Amino acid sequence: MTFSVRTVNLKQDMKLCMQFRKDAWQVSHGHLEGFSASETREWFQFLAEKAPEGFLMVLYQGEIIGQLEFRSRLQADSGKIEGYINLFYLVPHWRGKGMGQKLHDYTLSQLANNSCTQAFLRYIPGNHRAEAFYLKNGWAKEGEPTEQRGQLMKKDLAPSRYYKLQAL
């Protein structure tokens, strides 16, 4: 089961990107309260302009089945180069079928190939499926969760493991 990715084209993909983000919010929070379409559009514009290589539609046999949002080559105060994953999204039909693992590994390979030595992400406590997935994949909780931003997680990247996965 292989997939392909393409850069998001906001003119053609905005409606679908918004739909995916709303569904991700609903799954994470259990409701849509607090979801802001205007802030989300601004975020999409930022990604399209500043990090298009990490603003991707996921396709399987030509059908869009998900979305990835990540940024690489972020300079930490410590001098380390980091990556940040903002979104792993699969449409409901594709969840629980192993594609999430492929997206995870693909994203980490992209970060490692861009000299990132660490990756970070957040999940909302109560999203037990996400928490279990990240812990299974070696992510570690950093600090305490916040009500607004959730639980920060960190993963050290071992380039030798992820370089092999760059071409899926």
Buried (B, 14 or more C-beta within 10 A) or exposed (E): EEBEBEEBEBEEBBEBBBEBBBBBBEBBBEEEEEBEEEEBBEBBEEBBEEBEBBBBBBBBEEEBBBBBBBBBBBEEEEEEBBBBBBBBBBBEEBEEEEBBEBBBBBBBBBBBBBBBBBBBBBBBBEBEEBBEBBEEBEBEBEEEBEEEEBBBBBBEBEBEEBEEBEEE
